[in-house]
Structures are given as C-alpha cells and as structure tokens.
Amino acid sequence: MTGPVPRFGDIWTIKHSLVLPPEPRLIVSADDFNEDFHVVLTARIKDVDLPEDDLTEPIRGYGAALLYMVEWLPRTSLHELVAAVPADRHDLLGQRVRLPFGP
C-alpha cells in the first residue's frame, strides 16, 4: 500500500464494488500493528444517530461506529482517509474497543 499508514482512530472509506458507494470504517487496530502488517482491524460505521454508550463512538458527519462489529480488512481495501476521532478521545475509544473481548 502506498500513501499514509492507517492510524488508530482514523476513518477511511473502503470500496467493496464498482457499483456501491465507498463505506466508512473506523480503524481500531494499534498504530504499531498497522505499520507492520498488511491488514487492519476496522469497526463498521452506521449512518444513524445513536446515543453514545460503551459500544458506540459518535463519528461526526458519518453516524456512529459500532465497536462490537469489527472486521479485519486488507490495507489495500482502504480507499480514502476522510476523518479521524479527536486524539483526546483515543484512550476512551481504546477502552470501549476492548470491552466486547474480555480481560
């Protein structure tokens, strides 16, 4: 993959097909992992206003990231960096991402 390395908290679009529009995803894998491997862990973003809770992260302009709906994707499927979760929310976001996976 050329271009910027995806970072924790970035919102990238992915392109599944030539017909469907790009779909936004939140990068939830760690920066060190993202630099060394050809896959990233992403959370789905739903185009709805959901109340903020332990398993969602509001994404301004896109809806809410569903932190319990994660998927590994090849970095080559990342299309465009479109936004990012503010850095001051990263610690809380990291805690929320770990909640569904146990201790």
C-alpha positions as CSV (number, residue, x, y, z in Angstrom):
1,M,0.0,0.0,0.0
2,T,1.3,3.4,-0.9
3,G,0.3,6.6,0.9
4,P,-0.3,7.1,4.6
5,V,-0.3,4.3,7.1
6,P,-3.7,4.0,8.7
7,R,-3.7,5.1,12.3
8,F,-5.9,4.2,15.3
9,G,-8.9,6.5,15.3
10,D,-8.8,7.2,11.5
11,I,-11.9,6.9,9.4
12,W,-11.2,5.5,6.0
13,T,-13.6,4.6,3.2
14,I,-13.4,1.2,1.7
15,K,-14.7,0.2,-1.7
16,H,-16.4,-3.1,-2.0
17,S,-17.6,-2.9,-5.6
18,L,-17.7,-0.7,-8.6
19,V,-21.5,-0.1,-8.1
20,L,-21.8,0.6,-4.3
21,P,-20.5,3.9,-2.9
22,P,-17.5,3.8,-0.6
23,E,-18.3,2.7,3.0
24,P,-16.6,4.5,6.0
25,R,-14.8,2.4,8.6
26,L,-13.1,3.3,11.9
27,I,-9.5,1.9,12.3
28,V,-9.3,0.3,15.7
29,S,-6.0,-1.7,15.4
30,A,-2.9,-0.3,17.1
31,D,-0.5,2.0,15.1
32,D,2.5,-0.4,15.6
33,F,0.4,-3.2,14.2
34,N,-0.8,-1.1,11.3
35,E,2.7,-0.2,10.3
36,D,4.0,-3.8,10.3
37,F,1.1,-5.8,8.8
38,H,-1.0,-5.8,5.6
39,V,-4.3,-5.9,7.5
40,V,-6.2,-3.5,9.8
41,L,-9.0,-4.1,12.3
42,T,-12.0,-1.9,11.5
43,A,-15.3,-1.1,13.1
44,R,-18.4,-0.6,11.0
45,I,-19.9,2.9,10.9
46,K,-23.7,3.1,10.7
47,D,-25.3,6.2,9.2
48,V,-27.6,6.8,12.1
49,D,-27.5,9.0,15.2
50,L,-27.2,6.5,18.1
51,P,-26.9,7.5,21.7
52,E,-23.3,7.4,22.9
53,D,-22.6,4.3,25.1
54,D,-19.9,1.8,25.8
55,L,-20.2,0.1,22.5
56,T,-20.6,3.0,20.1
57,E,-18.4,6.0,19.1
58,P,-20.0,9.1,17.5
59,I,-18.4,10.0,14.2
60,R,-19.3,13.5,13.2
61,G,-20.8,13.6,9.7
62,Y,-20.9,9.8,9.4
63,G,-23.1,8.4,12.2
64,A,-21.8,6.1,14.9
65,A,-19.1,3.4,14.9
66,L,-20.4,0.1,16.2
67,L,-17.4,-1.1,18.3
68,Y,-18.8,-4.7,18.6
69,M,-18.9,-5.1,14.8
70,V,-15.3,-5.4,13.9
71,E,-13.6,-6.9,10.8
72,W,-10.1,-7.5,9.6
73,L,-9.5,-5.9,6.2
74,P,-6.5,-5.9,3.9
75,R,-4.9,-2.5,3.8
76,T,-5.3,-2.5,0.1
77,S,-9.1,-2.2,0.5
78,L,-8.7,1.2,2.2
79,H,-9.7,3.9,-0.3
80,E,-9.5,7.4,1.2
81,L,-8.8,8.9,4.7
82,V,-11.8,11.1,5.4
83,A,-11.8,12.0,9.1
84,A,-10.4,11.0,12.5
85,V,-11.6,10.6,16.0
86,P,-10.0,13.5,18.1
87,A,-6.8,12.4,19.9
88,D,-8.3,13.4,23.3
89,R,-10.9,10.6,22.8
90,H,-8.4,7.8,21.9
91,D,-7.9,6.5,25.5
92,L,-11.7,6.2,26.0
93,L,-12.1,4.7,22.5
94,G,-9.4,2.1,23.2
95,Q,-11.2,1.1,26.4
96,R,-14.5,0.8,24.6
97,V,-13.0,-1.3,21.8
98,R,-11.6,-3.8,24.3
99,L,-15.0,-4.2,26.2
100,P,-16.5,-6.9,24.0
101,F,-13.4,-9.1,24.1
102,G,-13.0,-9.7,27.8
103,P,-10.0,-9.2,30.1
